[in-house]
Amino acid sequence: MPKIGIRELKANASAIVHDVQEQRAHYIVTLRGTPVAVLMPVDPLPGENPEQGYGDEDIWKELERLGALLSESWPPEMNSVDALSKMRR
């Protein structure tokens, strides 16, 4: 999943969102090199029933997958409490 800085996202928002919608691209958004968000499509995959929605198990599996993805690039010396404190300053 490519990383994109907040400045690049701001400068190219329309093209990036179009890429997410049309190509189903996923991006990790960074602020000063630190991952802060994931940009991904919210529409159902082809073949999925939009009326049915997502089941609880599907949502938890996706959250676990995203958590693992974020932890891969998380600085080992920073815990979540420190990260939240830093964000609030």
MODELLER restraints for C-alpha pairs under 7 A, 6 or more apart:
rsr = mdl.restraints
at = mdl.atoms
rsr.add(forms.Gaussian(group=physical.xy_distance, feature=features.Distance(at['CA:1:A'], at['CA:26:A']), mean=6.00, stdev=0.5))
rsr.add(forms.Gaussian(group=physical.xy_distance, feature=features.Distance(at['CA:1:A'], at['CA:27:A']), mean=5.73, stdev=0.5))
rsr.add(forms.Gaussian(group=physical.xy_distance, feature=features.Distance(at['CA:1:A'], at['CA:28:A']), mean=6.76, stdev=0.5))
rsr.add(forms.Gaussian(group=physical.xy_distance, feature=features.Distance(at['CA:2:A'], at['CA:27:A']), mean=5.27, stdev=0.5))
rsr.add(forms.Gaussian(group=physical.xy_distance, feature=features.Distance(at['CA:2:A'], at['CA:28:A']), mean=6.27, stdev=0.5))
rsr.add(forms.Gaussian(group=physical.xy_distance, feature=features.Distance(at['CA:3:A'], at['CA:27:A']), mean=5.60, stdev=0.5))
rsr.add(forms.Gaussian(group=physical.xy_distance, feature=features.Distance(at['CA:3:A'], at['CA:28:A']), mean=4.61, stdev=0.5))
rsr.add(forms.Gaussian(group=physical.xy_distance, feature=features.Distance(at['CA:3:A'], at['CA:29:A']), mean=5.85, stdev=0.5))
rsr.add(forms.Gaussian(group=physical.xy_distance, feature=features.Distance(at['CA:3:A'], at['CA:30:A']), mean=6.73, stdev=0.5))
rsr.add(forms.Gaussian(group=physical.xy_distance, feature=features.Distance(at['CA:4:A'], at['CA:27:A']), mean=6.52, stdev=0.5))
rsr.add(forms.Gaussian(group=physical.xy_distance, feature=features.Distance(at['CA:4:A'], at['CA:28:A']), mean=6.13, stdev=0.5))
rsr.add(forms.Gaussian(group=physical.xy_distance, feature=features.Distance(at['CA:4:A'], at['CA:29:A']), mean=5.01, stdev=0.5))
rsr.add(forms.Gaussian(group=physical.xy_distance, feature=features.Distance(at['CA:4:A'], at['CA:30:A']), mean=6.01, stdev=0.5))
rsr.add(forms.Gaussian(group=physical.xy_distance, feature=features.Distance(at['CA:5:A'], at['CA:29:A']), mean=5.73, stdev=0.5))
rsr.add(forms.Gaussian(group=physical.xy_distance, feature=features.Distance(at['CA:5:A'], at['CA:30:A']), mean=4.78, stdev=0.5))
rsr.add(forms.Gaussian(group=physical.xy_distance, feature=features.Distance(at['CA:5:A'], at['CA:31:A']), mean=6.07, stdev=0.5))
rsr.add(forms.Gaussian(group=physical.xy_distance, feature=features.Distance(at['CA:6:A'], at['CA:29:A']), mean=6.33, stdev=0.5))
rsr.add(forms.Gaussian(group=physical.xy_distance, feature=features.Distance(at['CA:6:A'], at['CA:30:A']), mean=5.99, stdev=0.5))
rsr.add(forms.Gaussian(group=physical.xy_distance, feature=features.Distance(at['CA:6:A'], at['CA:31:A']), mean=5.82, stdev=0.5))
rsr.add(forms.Gaussian(group=physical.xy_distance, feature=features.Distance(at['CA:19:A'], at['CA:25:A']), mean=5.99, stdev=0.5))
rsr.add(forms.Gaussian(group=physical.xy_distance, feature=features.Distance(at['CA:20:A'], at['CA:26:A']), mean=6.40, stdev=0.5))
rsr.add(forms.Gaussian(group=physical.xy_distance, feature=features.Distance(at['CA:20:A'], at['CA:40:A']), mean=6.13, stdev=0.5))
rsr.add(forms.Gaussian(group=physical.xy_distance, feature=features.Distance(at['CA:20:A'], at['CA:41:A']), mean=5.75, stdev=0.5))
rsr.add(forms.Gaussian(group=physical.xy_distance, feature=features.Distance(at['CA:21:A'], at['CA:41:A']), mean=5.94, stdev=0.5))
rsr.add(forms.Gaussian(group=physical.xy_distance, feature=features.Distance(at['CA:24:A'], at['CA:41:A']), mean=5.89, stdev=0.5))
rsr.add(forms.Gaussian(group=physical.xy_distance, feature=features.Distance(at['CA:25:A'], at['CA:40:A']), mean=6.41, stdev=0.5))
rsr.add(forms.Gaussian(group=physical.xy_distance, feature=features.Distance(at['CA:26:A'], at['CA:39:A']), mean=5.62, stdev=0.5))
rsr.add(forms.Gaussian(group=physical.xy_distance, feature=features.Distance(at['CA:26:A'], at['CA:40:A']), mean=4.61, stdev=0.5))
rsr.add(forms.Gaussian(group=physical.xy_distance, feature=features.Distance(at['CA:27:A'], at['CA:38:A']), mean=5.70, stdev=0.5))
rsr.add(forms.Gaussian(group=physical.xy_distance, feature=features.Distance(at['CA:27:A'], at['CA:39:A']), mean=5.03, stdev=0.5))
rsr.add(forms.Gaussian(group=physical.xy_distance, feature=features.Distance(at['CA:27:A'], at['CA:40:A']), mean=6.61, stdev=0.5))
rsr.add(forms.Gaussian(group=physical.xy_distance, feature=features.Distance(at['CA:28:A'], at['CA:35:A']), mean=6.27, stdev=0.5))
rsr.add(forms.Gaussian(group=physical.xy_distance, feature=features.Distance(at['CA:28:A'], at['CA:37:A']), mean=5.87, stdev=0.5))
rsr.add(forms.Gaussian(group=physical.xy_distance, feature=features.Distance(at['CA:28:A'], at['CA:38:A']), mean=4.60, stdev=0.5))
rsr.add(forms.Gaussian(group=physical.xy_distance, feature=features.Distance(at['CA:28:A'], at['CA:39:A']), mean=6.31, stdev=0.5))
rsr.add(forms.Gaussian(group=physical.xy_distance, feature=features.Distance(at['CA:29:A'], at['CA:35:A']), mean=5.76, stdev=0.5))
rsr.add(forms.Gaussian(group=physical.xy_distance, feature=features.Distance(at['CA:29:A'], at['CA:36:A']), mean=5.84, stdev=0.5))
rsr.add(forms.Gaussian(group=physical.xy_distance, feature=features.Distance(at['CA:29:A'], at['CA:37:A']), mean=5.04, stdev=0.5))
rsr.add(forms.Gaussian(group=physical.xy_distance, feature=features.Distance(at['CA:29:A'], at['CA:38:A']), mean=5.84, stdev=0.5))
rsr.add(forms.Gaussian(group=physical.xy_distance, feature=features.Distance(at['CA:29:A'], at['CA:39:A']), mean=6.96, stdev=0.5))
rsr.add(forms.Gaussian(group=physical.xy_distance, feature=features.Distance(at['CA:30:A'], at['CA:36:A']), mean=5.42, stdev=0.5))
rsr.add(forms.Gaussian(group=physical.xy_distance, feature=features.Distance(at['CA:44:A'], at['CA:50:A']), mean=6.15, stdev=0.5))
